[in-house]
Amino acid sequence: MKVTAIIPDDLISEAMELSKAITITEALKIALISYIRSQKIKELGESILSEPLEFRCTAQELRELNRK
């Protein structure tokens, strides 16, 4: 997709430097992928907080099962 956006030069330069990207497009792709991943992790964390995981076995029981 082709997009026109007005982004400050210093922001692009810093993104390119930190991502080690050669082109602006590559830097923006890396930044967007990173942002999307962080948001998914945040959503997962919120999901776990609202509905905590329940374990049916103790740590010792799991160790014994893994050794079989």
N, C-alpha and C positions, 0 to 999 in steps of 0.2 A: 504494500500500500504506500502510495506517495503522500507525504504530509508536509505542509508548510507550517513552521512554528517559529515564534520569536523567543529565543532562549539566550540569556546573557552569555557572552563570550567566556567570561571567567568560569561559569558553571560547566560549560562544554569542555574547556581546557582541563579543569580539575577532574571531570569524569573520564576524559581520555587518558590522563596521567595515571589515575588510580586503577583504571581497568586495563591499562597497557594496550588500549585499542589503537589501531592505526588510522581508522576513519571515524568520522562523527557517527555514521550509521552503526558501526560496530559498537561504539561506546554507548549509544542509546539502546541498542538491543541488550547489551550486558546489563545496563542500569534497569531496564524494564523487567528483564528476567529475574534479577535480584530482588526488585521491589515485589513482584508477584509472589516469589517464593517466601519472602518475609511475611507477607500478608496471609498466605496460606498457613504458615506456622503459627501466626498469631491467632487465626481462626481455630486451628486445631487446639491450641492451648485454652482458648475460651470454651471450646466444646468440652474439653476434659474437665475444666473447672465446674462447668454447669452440670455435668454428668460424669462423676469420677469413675475410673476403672475399678472393677471389683475382681479380686483374685480368689480363686477357689482353693488353692493349695498354698502351703507355707513355702518359704524358701528352701527349707530342708527337704520337703516332699518333692519339690521340683528337681533338686540335685539328685535325689535317689532315682527319680524317673529318667533323668538324663544319663545316668550311669548304667542303665539296663541295656 
